[in-house]
Amino acid sequence: MDINRPISGELAALIPMLADTMKFATQALAESSALAELLIEKGIVTKAELDARVSVGQELRESLMKKLDVEIRKQS
């Protein structure tokens, strides 16, 4: 990616949507963190159990990102 090249019109049009997506993702993360704290506080689940679930999600995300990178390289 050339950082000196101006952003194309199509990409520039997506920037506000990306900002909204990031805002919603941040809100969802805050809400899920609050829910996790409540579940632990109420004794419904342990921190270790939640950490185990989160690590599975992280592994899935990393796998999907690798596949996405491969597809992007194929198209380049």
FILUMLO-492401 format. One record per residue (C-alpha): x, y, z; residue number from 1; residue in one letter. Coordinates in steps of 0.2 Angstrom, whole numbers, plus 2048, in hexadecimal, padded with zeros to 3 digits. Layout:
<atoms>
<atom xx="X" yy="Y" zz="Z" k="NUM" r="A"/>
...
</atoms>
This chain:
<atoms>
<atom xx="800" yy="800" zz="800" k="1" r="M"/>
<atom xx="807" yy="811" zz="7FB" k="2" r="D"/>
<atom xx="804" yy="81D" zz="809" k="3" r="I"/>
<atom xx="808" yy="82C" zz="7FE" k="4" r="N"/>
<atom xx="7FA" yy="828" zz="7F2" k="5" r="R"/>
<atom xx="7EA" yy="831" zz="7F5" k="6" r="P"/>
<atom xx="7DB" yy="827" zz="7FB" k="7" r="I"/>
<atom xx="7CF" yy="823" zz="7EC" k="8" r="S"/>
<atom xx="7BD" yy="829" zz="7EC" k="9" r="G"/>
<atom xx="7B6" yy="818" zz="7EF" k="10" r="E"/>
<atom xx="7C1" yy="815" zz="7FE" k="11" r="L"/>
<atom xx="7BE" yy="827" zz="805" k="12" r="A"/>
<atom xx="7AB" yy="824" zz="804" k="13" r="A"/>
<atom xx="7AE" yy="815" zz="810" k="14" r="L"/>
<atom xx="7B7" yy="81E" zz="81D" k="15" r="I"/>
<atom xx="7A7" yy="825" zz="826" k="16" r="P"/>
<atom xx="7A0" yy="813" zz="826" k="17" r="M"/>
<atom xx="7B0" yy="80C" zz="82D" k="18" r="L"/>
<atom xx="7B0" yy="819" zz="83B" k="19" r="A"/>
<atom xx="79E" yy="814" zz="83F" k="20" r="D"/>
<atom xx="7A3" yy="802" zz="83F" k="21" r="T"/>
<atom xx="7B2" yy="805" zz="84B" k="22" r="M"/>
<atom xx="7A6" yy="80F" zz="856" k="23" r="K"/>
<atom xx="79A" yy="800" zz="857" k="24" r="F"/>
<atom xx="7A8" yy="7F4" zz="85A" k="25" r="A"/>
<atom xx="7AF" yy="7FE" zz="868" k="26" r="T"/>
<atom xx="79D" yy="7FF" zz="870" k="27" r="Q"/>
<atom xx="79B" yy="7EC" zz="86E" k="28" r="A"/>
<atom xx="7AC" yy="7E9" zz="876" k="29" r="L"/>
<atom xx="7A7" yy="7F4" zz="885" k="30" r="A"/>
<atom xx="796" yy="7EC" zz="887" k="31" r="E"/>
<atom xx="79E" yy="7DA" zz="886" k="32" r="S"/>
<atom xx="7AB" yy="7DF" zz="892" k="33" r="S"/>
<atom xx="79E" yy="7E5" zz="89E" k="34" r="A"/>
<atom xx="794" yy="7D6" zz="89C" k="35" r="L"/>
<atom xx="7A3" yy="7CB" zz="89F" k="36" r="A"/>
<atom xx="7A7" yy="7D4" zz="8AF" k="37" r="E"/>
<atom xx="795" yy="7D2" zz="8B5" k="38" r="L"/>
<atom xx="795" yy="7BF" zz="8B1" k="39" r="L"/>
<atom xx="7A5" yy="7BD" zz="8BB" k="40" r="I"/>
<atom xx="79E" yy="7C8" zz="8C9" k="41" r="E"/>
<atom xx="78E" yy="7BE" zz="8CA" k="42" r="K"/>
<atom xx="798" yy="7AD" zz="8CA" k="43" r="G"/>
<atom xx="78F" yy="7A7" zz="8BA" k="44" r="I"/>
<atom xx="7A0" yy="7A4" zz="8B2" k="45" r="V"/>
<atom xx="7B2" yy="7A5" zz="8B7" k="46" r="T"/>
<atom xx="7BF" yy="7B0" zz="8AF" k="47" r="K"/>
<atom xx="7C9" yy="7A1" zz="8A9" k="48" r="A"/>
<atom xx="7B9" yy="79B" zz="8A0" k="49" r="E"/>
<atom xx="7B7" yy="7AB" zz="897" k="50" r="L"/>
<atom xx="7C9" yy="7AC" zz="893" k="51" r="D"/>
<atom xx="7C8" yy="79B" zz="88B" k="52" r="A"/>
<atom xx="7B9" yy="7A1" zz="880" k="53" r="R"/>
<atom xx="7C2" yy="7B1" zz="87B" k="54" r="V"/>
<atom xx="7D1" yy="7A8" zz="876" k="55" r="S"/>
<atom xx="7C7" yy="79D" zz="86A" k="56" r="V"/>
<atom xx="7C0" yy="7AD" zz="862" k="57" r="G"/>
<atom xx="7D1" yy="7B4" zz="860" k="58" r="Q"/>
<atom xx="7D7" yy="7A4" zz="857" k="59" r="E"/>
<atom xx="7C9" yy="7A5" zz="84B" k="60" r="L"/>
<atom xx="7CC" yy="7B7" zz="848" k="61" r="R"/>
<atom xx="7DE" yy="7B4" zz="844" k="62" r="E"/>
<atom xx="7DA" yy="7A6" zz="839" k="63" r="S"/>
<atom xx="7CD" yy="7B1" zz="82F" k="64" r="L"/>
<atom xx="7DA" yy="7BF" zz="82E" k="65" r="M"/>
<atom xx="7E7" yy="7B3" zz="826" k="66" r="K"/>
<atom xx="7DA" yy="7AD" zz="81A" k="67" r="K"/>
<atom xx="7D6" yy="7BF" zz="815" k="68" r="L"/>
<atom xx="7E8" yy="7C4" zz="813" k="69" r="D"/>
<atom xx="7EA" yy="7B5" zz="807" k="70" r="V"/>
<atom xx="7DB" yy="7BA" zz="7FD" k="71" r="E"/>
<atom xx="7E1" yy="7CC" zz="7FC" k="72" r="I"/>
<atom xx="7F2" yy="7C7" zz="7F6" k="73" r="R"/>
<atom xx="7EA" yy="7BC" zz="7E9" k="74" r="K"/>
<atom xx="7E1" yy="7CB" zz="7E2" k="75" r="Q"/>
<atom xx="7F0" yy="7D6" zz="7E2" k="76" r="S"/>
</atoms>
